[in-house]
Amino acid sequence: MDWNRLVEQFGDYVPHAPWAQTLVGIGILLLVALIAQWVGARIVLFCAHRLLILTGRKNWDHALRRRRAYQNLWYAVPFAIVSMGVGLVPHMDRVVSVVGRIAHGAAWICVFTAVAGMLNALQDAYAATPRAQTRSIKGYIQIGKLMLVVICTVLVLSILLDRSPLWMISGLGAVSAILLLVFKDTLLSFVASTQLTSNDMLRIGDWIEMPQANADGFVRDIALHTVKVQNWDNTVTTVPTYKLFSESYRNYRQMFESGGRRIKRTLRVDASTVRFLSDDEAKQLMRFRLLHDYLTAKTTVLQQANSQLGEDIAQVPANRRRLTNIGTLRAYALAYLKQNPEIRQDMSMMVRMMEPQSDGIPIEVYCFAALTAWVEYERIQGDVFDHLLAILPELGLRLYQQPSGADVGAVGQGLAGALQRELARERAAYGDSVQTEVGWDPSGDTGVR
């Protein structure tokens, strides 16, 4: 800008003082920058809005507005105008270089901020799709933003220091060990996030169980550095991403996809109630529809086996093969599972006797429920064992139960009653000479507590 020519053309309209000329130049430069920003904003908004609407990506337009990608982009325009036009302002020779570099760097910061906003908008638009419920790109977005920060830092520093970006990059080799130490977790998390996603090891919505991290619940978020797990008690456990790649954990996704959830629970039968069934009891149990075919076939097999023993040997009950009530229980439980429509018939199913223990004989039911939802699964499991518990008395069996306070009290009351009756008989036989040495009182208080 030639101020001498302006002074000659406009005369008194142009100030002659150097400081006044500088203020006028700065004002004109700022005015041009603001006008350029306004024009640039209108052009960017019109072109981007029309392009996204015509391509059917209206949600992208909303996401870009929400993440202020447009605003950050047109904020770069006035800084670029100042960087290019500051040299035309008179009497600013000593600060032109500094102001120009600062404005140039600020323009690039706005551009990179706008690109970061676009990445955030991409994440928002992707999160609204059904695919986002199983695959997360948040880790890749964070890596992209981290790379933007590194590139922006190198570029802005090279502009401010008036050095080549290659000079800045070459200086990074000297501090590479420090950078590796600082970004160790980031590098590990990036590799882990890539492997988890590419190998489909973890998805949002998976139920995982990781005892060493106290995580047991559904995955709610997969980021670059952390994975958030919402536990069953509605607490949130944050697990480092690289731990989910380097350490073991249990993922229940396959269970939900298979449509069958395992039931594995035992009934502990009192060993004192296990016995052989008599012929009359076997005939009575044939009225149970679930046992009829089993008892018919089993009775035929036993009769054939016993007929080969000989008459003398067969007369001894211990020599004959006979039905047991606990074996009949296993057959009944298996038949009940096979006719239950809420049990998967195409998956493993068995009722087996485990090793007898001091707290009863374990009868384990192993099958798969047809519904995997927690509430429905517990209902199906409860219905199965409600029925099996109720059928035990029909087979002459009793569930093992450790004695409680009520059981001990009942034993005490029984002993007290027996003692009371015995003392009453002795008193009737020998008269009043019987002493109440055990604290017996005719009123009925035995003194037993």
Backbone hydrogen bonds, N-H to C=O, Kabsch-Sander energy under -0.5 kcal/mol:
donor,donor_aa,acceptor,acceptor_aa,energy
3,W,1,M,-1.0
6,L,2,D,-1.4
7,V,3,W,-2.5
8,E,4,N,-1.9
9,Q,5,R,-2.2
10,F,6,L,-3.0
11,G,7,V,-1.4
13,Y,10,F,-2.2
14,V,11,G,-1.3
21,Q,17,A,-2.3
22,T,18,P,-2.2
23,L,19,W,-2.1
24,V,20,A,-2.5
25,G,21,Q,-2.5
26,I,22,T,-2.6
27,G,23,L,-2.5
28,I,24,V,-2.7
29,L,25,G,-2.4
30,L,26,I,-2.6
31,L,27,G,-2.4
32,V,28,I,-2.6
33,A,29,L,-2.3
34,L,30,L,-2.5
35,I,31,L,-2.4
36,A,32,V,-2.5
37,Q,33,A,-2.2
38,W,34,L,-2.4
39,V,35,I,-2.7
40,G,36,A,-2.9
41,A,37,Q,-2.6
42,R,38,W,-2.1
43,I,39,V,-2.4
44,V,40,G,-2.9
45,L,41,A,-2.8
46,F,42,R,-2.4
47,C,43,I,-2.8
48,A,44,V,-2.6
49,H,45,L,-2.3
50,R,46,F,-2.5
51,L,47,C,-2.5
52,L,48,A,-2.5
53,I,49,H,-2.3
54,L,50,R,-2.5
55,T,51,L,-1.6
56,G,53,I,-1.3
57,R,52,L,-3.0
61,D,57,R,-1.3
62,H,58,K,-2.0
63,A,59,N,-2.1
64,L,60,W,-2.7
65,R,61,D,-2.0
66,R,62,H,-2.6
67,R,63,A,-2.2
68,R,65,R,-1.3
69,A,64,L,-2.3
70,Y,64,L,-0.6
72,N,68,R,-1.9
73,L,69,A,-1.5
74,W,70,Y,-2.2
75,Y,71,Q,-1.4
76,A,72,N,-0.6
76,A,73,L,-0.9
77,V,74,W,-0.6
79,F,75,Y,-0.9
80,A,76,A,-2.1
81,I,77,V,-2.3
82,V,78,P,-2.5
83,S,79,F,-2.4
84,M,80,A,-2.0
85,G,81,I,-2.5
86,V,82,V,-1.7
88,L,85,G,-1.5
89,V,86,V,-1.0
92,M,89,V,-0.7
95,V,92,M,-0.9
96,V,92,M,-1.3
99,V,95,V,-2.8
100,G,96,V,-2.7
101,R,97,S,-2.2
102,I,98,V,-2.4
103,A,99,V,-2.7
104,H,100,G,-2.4
105,G,101,R,-2.7
106,A,102,I,-2.5
107,A,103,A,-2.2
108,W,104,H,-1.8
109,I,105,G,-2.1
110,C,106,A,-2.2
111,V,107,A,-2.0
112,F,108,W,-2.7
113,T,109,I,-2.3
114,A,110,C,-2.1
115,V,111,V,-2.1
116,A,112,F,-2.4
117,G,113,T,-2.1
118,M,114,A,-1.9
119,L,115,V,-2.0
120,N,116,A,-2.2
121,A,117,G,-2.4
122,L,118,M,-2.3
123,Q,119,L,-2.1
124,D,120,N,-2.3
125,A,121,A,-2.7
126,Y,122,L,-2.4
127,A,123,Q,-2.2
128,A,124,D,-0.9
129,T,126,Y,-1.8
132,A,129,T,-1.0
133,Q,130,P,-1.5
134,T,131,R,-1.6
135,R,131,R,-2.5
141,I,137,I,-2.4
142,Q,138,K,-2.3
143,I,139,G,-2.0
144,G,140,Y,-2.5
145,K,141,I,-2.4
146,L,142,Q,-2.2
147,M,143,I,-2.4
148,L,144,G,-2.1
149,V,145,K,-2.2
150,V,146,L,-2.0
151,I,147,M,-2.7
152,C,148,L,-3.0
153,T,149,V,-2.5
154,V,150,V,-2.4
155,L,151,I,-2.6
156,V,152,C,-2.8
157,L,153,T,-2.4
158,S,154,V,-2.1
159,I,155,L,-1.9
160,L,156,V,-2.8
161,L,157,L,-2.6
163,R,158,S,-2.7
167,W,164,S,-0.8
168,M,164,S,-1.4
169,I,165,P,-2.4
170,S,166,L,-2.5
171,G,167,W,-1.2
172,L,168,M,-0.6
172,L,169,I,-1.1
173,G,169,I,-0.5
173,G,170,S,-0.8
174,A,171,G,-0.7
175,V,171,G,-0.6
175,V,172,L,-0.7
176,S,173,G,-1.0
179,L,175,V,-2.5
180,L,176,S,-2.7
181,L,177,A,-1.8
182,V,178,I,-2.6
183,F,179,L,-2.9
184,K,181,L,-0.8
187,L,183,F,-2.7
188,L,184,K,-2.6
189,S,185,D,-2.6
190,F,186,T,-2.3
191,V,187,L,-2.3
192,A,188,L,-2.6
193,S,189,S,-3.1
194,T,190,F,-2.3
195,Q,191,V,-2.4
196,L,192,A,-2.9
197,T,193,S,-2.0
198,S,194,T,-2.8
199,N,195,Q,-2.2
200,D,197,T,-0.8
201,M,196,L,-2.2
202,L,196,L,-1.0
205,G,219,V,-2.2
206,D,203,R,-1.6
208,I,206,D,-0.7
208,I,217,G,-2.5
209,E,250,R,-2.4
210,M,215,A,-3.5
213,A,210,M,-1.5
214,N,211,P,-1.3
215,A,210,M,-2.1
216,D,214,N,-0.5
217,G,208,I,-1.9
218,F,230,Q,-1.7
219,V,206,D,-2.6
220,R,228,K,-2.8
221,D,228,K,-1.2
223,A,221,D,-0.5
223,A,226,T,-2.6
227,V,239,V,-2.5
228,K,221,D,-2.2
229,V,227,V,-0.5
229,V,237,T,-2.7
230,Q,218,F,-2.9
231,N,229,V,-0.8
231,N,235,T,-3.0
232,W,216,D,-1.3
234,N,231,N,-1.7
237,T,229,V,-3.0
239,V,227,V,-2.7
239,V,237,T,-0.6
241,T,225,H,-2.1
243,K,240,P,-0.9
244,L,240,P,-0.9
244,L,241,T,-0.7
245,F,241,T,-0.5
245,F,242,Y,-0.6
246,S,242,Y,-2.1
247,E,243,K,-2.4
250,R,209,E,-2.5
251,N,249,Y,-0.5
252,Y,207,W,-3.1
252,Y,250,R,-0.5
256,F,252,Y,-1.6
257,E,253,R,-2.6
258,S,254,Q,-2.3
259,G,255,M,-1.0
260,G,255,M,-0.9
261,R,369,A,-1.8
263,I,367,C,-3.6
264,K,262,R,-0.5
265,R,365,V,-1.6
267,L,363,I,-2.5
269,V,267,L,-0.8
269,V,361,I,-2.6
270,D,398,R,-3.3
273,T,270,D,-1.7
274,V,271,A,-1.2
277,L,323,L,-3.1
282,A,278,S,-2.3
283,K,279,D,-2.1
284,Q,280,D,-2.3
285,L,281,E,-2.2
286,M,282,A,-0.8
286,M,283,K,-0.5
287,R,284,Q,-1.3
288,F,285,L,-1.8
289,R,287,R,-0.6
291,L,288,F,-1.1
292,H,288,F,-1.3
293,D,289,R,-0.6
295,L,291,L,-3.1
296,T,292,H,-2.4
297,A,293,D,-2.3
298,K,294,Y,-2.7
299,T,295,L,-2.6
300,T,296,T,-1.8
301,V,297,A,-2.0
302,L,298,K,-2.4
303,Q,299,T,-2.5
304,Q,300,T,-2.0
305,A,301,V,-2.0
306,N,302,L,-2.7
307,S,303,Q,-1.9
308,Q,304,Q,-0.6
308,Q,305,A,-0.7
309,L,306,N,-1.5
314,A,310,G,-2.3
315,Q,311,E,-1.0
316,V,313,I,-1.3
319,N,316,V,-1.6
320,R,316,V,-0.8
320,R,317,P,-0.8
325,N,275,R,-2.3
328,T,324,T,-2.0
329,L,325,N,-1.7
330,R,326,I,-1.8
331,A,327,G,-2.0
332,Y,328,T,-2.5
333,A,329,L,-2.8
334,L,330,R,-2.2
335,A,331,A,-2.3
336,Y,332,Y,-2.4
337,L,333,A,-2.0
338,K,334,L,-2.1
339,Q,335,A,-1.4
340,N,337,L,-0.9
343,I,340,N,-1.5
344,R,368,F,-2.9
347,M,344,R,-0.6
350,M,366,Y,-2.7
352,R,364,E,-2.1
354,M,352,R,-0.5
354,M,362,P,-2.9
357,Q,360,G,-2.2
360,G,357,Q,-1.4
361,I,269,V,-2.7
363,I,267,L,-3.1
364,E,352,R,-2.8
364,E,362,P,-0.6
365,V,265,R,-3.1
366,Y,350,M,-2.8
366,Y,364,E,-0.6
367,C,263,I,-2.1
369,A,261,R,-3.3
370,A,342,E,-2.6
377,Y,373,A,-3.1
378,E,374,W,-2.5
379,R,375,V,-1.9
380,I,376,E,-2.5
381,Q,377,Y,-2.5
382,G,378,E,-2.4
383,D,379,R,-2.5
384,V,380,I,-2.1
385,F,381,Q,-2.0
386,D,382,G,-2.5
387,H,383,D,-1.9
388,L,384,V,-2.0
389,L,385,F,-2.4
390,A,386,D,-1.8
391,I,387,H,-1.4
392,L,388,L,-0.7
392,L,389,L,-0.6
394,E,391,I,-0.5
395,L,391,I,-0.9
395,L,392,L,-1.3
396,G,393,P,-1.3
397,L,392,L,-2.4
400,Y,268,R,-3.5
408,V,404,S,-2.1
409,G,405,G,-2.3
410,A,406,A,-2.2
411,V,407,D,-2.1
412,G,408,V,-2.3
413,Q,409,G,-2.5
414,G,410,A,-2.2
415,L,411,V,-2.4
416,A,412,G,-2.4
417,G,413,Q,-2.3
418,A,414,G,-2.3
419,L,415,L,-2.5
420,Q,416,A,-2.3
421,R,417,G,-2.2
422,E,418,A,-2.1
423,L,419,L,-2.4
424,A,420,Q,-1.9
425,R,421,R,-1.9
426,E,422,E,-2.2
427,R,423,L,-2.4
428,A,424,A,-1.9
429,A,425,R,-1.9
430,Y,426,E,-2.7
431,G,427,R,-1.7
433,S,430,Y,-0.8
434,V,431,G,-1.0
437,E,435,Q,-1.9
439,G,436,T,-1.6
441,D,445,D,-1.0
444,G,441,D,-2.5
446,T,444,G,-0.7
